[in-house]
Amino acid sequence: MSVGFALLGLLENGPRHGYDLKRSYDKAFGRDRALHYGQVYTTMARLLKNGFVEVESEPGEGPERKRYAITDAGVTDVREWLARPEKPEPYLQSTLYTKVVLALMTGRDAAEVLDTQRAEHLRLMRVLTKRKTEGDFADELICDHALFHLEADLRWLELAAARLDRLATTLRP
């Protein structure tokens, strides 16, 4: 996900300070990976330079505090981004595939590589299922997305295990 688009989208509800943007981002999107303050301010500087936000200064005593507001160009950019589909990523040659092939090529046990990976996938699926049942609705949706991907990976692991002999044959010189 693009942090810039997320911050712009958060600004559509009204101007905010950088620390407010960080808190809102973390609450909505940063459950597993919180945003660093430095990333907020470097992103806002880039958005300001590109004309997608403007700075509103607050009157009062003390150090000047910046409040960011989205511009019309920023609103247009977010609208276009939301309407644009993401490119599906099929992971045609994953690290796991590379490990299986290298195990076969070096005489190691490729089935063991697959079994180890399967165990790790199942462990993570248990963690996500627990989080899903204990969390809020956003956690449920986030975990469902991850679980579906892990299920697809498990199907591939089973298929690859069933085809190891055939793969080994194709790798022989």
C-alpha positions as CSV (number, residue, x, y, z in Angstrom):
1,M,0.0,0.0,0.0
2,S,1.2,3.5,-0.7
3,V,1.6,5.5,2.5
4,G,1.2,8.7,0.5
5,F,-2.2,7.8,-0.8
6,A,-3.3,6.6,2.7
7,L,-2.2,9.9,4.2
8,L,-3.9,11.9,1.5
9,G,-7.1,9.9,2.0
10,L,-6.9,10.6,5.8
11,L,-6.7,14.3,5.0
12,E,-9.9,14.3,3.0
13,N,-11.8,14.5,6.3
14,G,-10.0,17.7,7.2
15,P,-6.6,19.2,8.0
16,R,-4.4,17.4,10.5
17,H,-1.0,17.6,12.2
18,G,1.6,15.1,11.3
19,Y,1.3,13.3,14.7
20,D,-2.5,13.0,14.2
21,L,-1.9,11.5,10.7
22,K,0.4,8.9,12.2
23,R,-2.0,7.9,14.9
24,S,-4.9,7.6,12.4
25,Y,-2.7,5.7,10.0
26,D,-1.5,3.3,12.7
27,K,-5.1,2.7,13.9
28,A,-6.5,2.0,10.4
29,F,-3.6,0.4,8.6
30,G,-0.6,-0.1,10.9
31,R,-1.7,-3.0,13.0
32,D,1.3,-5.1,12.1
33,R,3.6,-2.3,11.0
34,A,3.3,1.1,12.6
35,L,4.4,4.1,10.6
36,H,7.5,6.0,11.8
37,Y,7.2,9.7,12.4
38,G,10.0,10.4,10.1
39,Q,8.2,8.6,7.3
40,V,5.1,10.7,7.9
41,Y,7.0,14.0,7.6
42,T,9.1,12.9,4.6
43,T,6.0,11.8,2.8
44,M,4.2,15.0,3.7
45,A,7.2,17.0,2.4
46,R,7.0,15.1,-0.9
47,L,3.2,15.6,-1.2
48,L,3.7,19.3,-0.4
49,K,6.3,19.6,-3.1
50,N,4.0,17.8,-5.6
51,G,1.1,20.1,-4.8
52,F,-1.1,17.5,-3.2
53,V,-1.2,19.1,0.2
54,E,-0.7,22.6,1.6
55,V,0.4,23.8,5.0
56,E,-1.9,25.7,7.3
57,S,-0.1,27.4,10.2
58,E,-1.9,27.6,13.5
59,P,-2.0,30.9,15.3
60,G,-0.9,31.0,18.9
61,E,2.1,31.0,21.2
62,G,4.9,28.5,21.2
63,P,6.6,26.8,18.3
64,E,4.9,26.9,14.9
65,R,3.0,23.8,14.2
66,K,2.1,22.7,10.8
67,R,-1.3,21.4,9.9
68,Y,-1.6,19.7,6.5
69,A,-4.6,20.1,4.2
70,I,-5.3,18.2,1.0
71,T,-5.5,20.3,-2.2
72,D,-7.9,19.7,-5.1
73,A,-5.0,18.0,-6.9
74,G,-4.6,15.7,-3.9
75,V,-8.3,14.8,-3.9
76,T,-8.1,14.0,-7.6
77,D,-5.0,11.9,-7.1
78,V,-6.6,9.8,-4.4
79,R,-9.8,9.4,-6.5
80,E,-7.8,8.2,-9.5
81,W,-5.7,5.8,-7.3
82,L,-8.8,4.3,-5.7
83,A,-10.3,3.7,-9.2
84,R,-7.2,2.1,-10.6
85,P,-6.9,-1.7,-10.1
86,E,-3.7,-3.1,-8.6
87,K,-1.5,-5.4,-10.7
88,P,-2.0,-9.0,-9.5
89,E,1.3,-10.4,-8.3
90,P,1.5,-14.1,-9.2
91,Y,4.9,-14.7,-7.6
92,L,5.9,-16.8,-10.6
93,Q,9.3,-17.7,-9.2
94,S,9.2,-17.5,-5.4
95,T,12.0,-18.0,-3.0
96,L,10.4,-21.3,-1.9
97,Y,10.5,-22.6,-5.5
98,T,14.2,-21.7,-5.6
99,K,14.8,-23.6,-2.4
100,V,13.1,-26.7,-3.7
101,V,15.0,-26.6,-6.9
102,L,18.3,-26.1,-5.1
103,A,17.6,-28.9,-2.7
104,L,17.0,-31.2,-5.6
105,M,20.0,-30.0,-7.5
106,T,22.3,-30.4,-4.5
107,G,21.0,-33.8,-3.4
108,R,19.2,-32.5,-0.3
109,D,15.8,-33.5,0.8
110,A,13.3,-31.2,-1.1
111,A,10.4,-32.9,0.7
112,E,11.9,-31.8,4.0
113,V,12.0,-28.2,2.7
114,L,8.3,-28.4,1.8
115,D,7.4,-30.1,5.1
116,T,9.2,-27.4,7.1
117,Q,7.5,-24.7,5.1
118,R,4.1,-26.4,5.5
119,A,4.6,-26.5,9.3
120,E,5.4,-22.8,9.3
121,H,2.4,-21.9,7.2
122,L,0.1,-23.9,9.6
123,R,1.7,-22.2,12.6
124,L,1.0,-18.8,11.2
125,M,-2.5,-19.8,10.2
126,R,-3.2,-20.8,13.8
127,V,-1.9,-17.4,15.0
128,L,-4.0,-15.5,12.5
129,T,-7.1,-17.6,13.2
130,K,-6.8,-16.8,16.9
131,R,-6.2,-13.1,16.2
132,K,-9.2,-13.1,13.9
133,T,-11.5,-14.5,16.6
134,E,-10.2,-12.2,19.3
135,G,-9.9,-9.0,17.2
136,D,-12.3,-6.5,15.8
137,F,-13.9,-6.5,12.3
138,A,-10.8,-4.9,10.7
139,D,-8.7,-7.7,12.2
140,E,-11.1,-10.3,10.8
141,L,-10.8,-8.9,7.3
142,I,-7.0,-8.5,7.4
143,C,-6.6,-12.0,8.8
144,D,-9.0,-13.5,6.2
145,H,-6.9,-12.0,3.4
146,A,-3.7,-13.4,4.8
147,L,-5.3,-16.8,5.5
148,F,-6.6,-17.1,2.0
149,H,-3.1,-16.5,0.6
150,L,-1.6,-19.0,3.0
151,E,-4.2,-21.6,2.0
152,A,-3.2,-21.1,-1.7
153,D,0.4,-21.6,-0.7
154,L,-0.5,-24.8,1.1
155,R,-2.2,-26.1,-2.0
156,W,1.0,-25.3,-4.0
157,L,3.1,-27.1,-1.3
158,E,1.0,-30.2,-1.6
159,L,1.2,-30.1,-5.4
160,A,4.9,-29.5,-5.4
161,A,5.4,-32.4,-3.0
162,A,3.4,-34.7,-5.3
163,R,5.6,-33.7,-8.2
164,L,9.1,-33.7,-6.7
165,D,10.1,-36.8,-8.7
166,R,9.0,-35.2,-11.9
167,L,10.8,-32.0,-11.1
168,A,14.0,-33.8,-10.2
169,T,13.8,-35.5,-13.6
170,T,13.6,-32.2,-15.4
171,L,16.7,-30.9,-13.5
172,R,19.0,-33.7,-14.5
173,P,21.6,-32.9,-17.2
